[in-house]
Amino acid sequence: MGGREHIIDILPNSSVRFVLEEINLEKWLSQGLIVSLNGEKVQEDEPVNDGDEIALLPPVSGG
């Protein structure tokens, strides 16, 4: 996404999924993307509030 941190304006009563749709990453949810909201793992329907920190943790592959 071109940086480590982005600030996004959200509507009241928005969810994690809304934020992912705004940055065009919702397709990654079905591919194992883990979302952390203020340091805690959450599901896509979790509500977000002004000032919340969302971290996106991509699926890990290994061998």
C-alpha positions in Angstrom: 0.0 0.0 0.0 3.0 2.3 -0.2 3.6 2.9 3.5 3.5 1.5 7.0 0.7 3.8 8.2 -2.4 5.3 6.6 -5.2 7.4 8.1 -8.7 6.7 6.7 -11.9 8.7 7.4 -14.6 6.3 8.4 -18.4 6.7 8.8 -20.1 6.2 12.2 -20.9 2.5 12.9 -18.4 1.3 10.4 -16.8 -2.2 10.6 -13.4 -3.6 9.9 -14.8 -4.9 6.6 -15.8 -1.4 5.6 -12.2 -0.2 6.2 -10.8 -3.1 4.1 -13.2 -2.3 1.3 -12.1 1.4 1.4 -8.5 0.3 0.8 -9.5 -2.5 -1.6 -8.2 -5.4 0.5 -11.4 -7.2 1.4 -10.6 -10.1 -1.0 -7.7 -11.0 1.4 -10.2 -12.0 4.2 -11.0 -15.2 2.3 -7.3 -15.9 1.9 -6.3 -15.9 5.5 -5.8 -12.2 6.4 -5.8 -11.7 10.1 -7.0 -8.3 11.4 -6.0 -6.9 14.7 -7.9 -4.0 16.2 -6.1 -2.1 19.0 -3.9 -5.1 19.6 -6.6 -7.8 19.6 -7.5 -10.2 16.9 -11.0 -9.5 15.6 -13.5 -10.6 12.9 -14.5 -8.5 9.9 -17.8 -7.4 11.5 -16.1 -5.8 14.5 -17.1 -2.1 14.8 -14.3 0.5 14.5 -14.2 3.9 16.1 -12.3 7.1 15.6 -8.7 6.7 16.7 -8.7 2.8 16.5 -5.6 1.1 15.2 -6.1 -1.6 12.7 -3.2 -3.9 11.9 -3.3 -6.3 8.9 -1.4 -9.5 9.3 -1.0 -11.5 6.1 -1.1 -15.3 6.0 2.2 -16.9 6.6 3.6 -19.7 4.5 6.5 -21.8 5.5 8.2 -25.0 4.8 
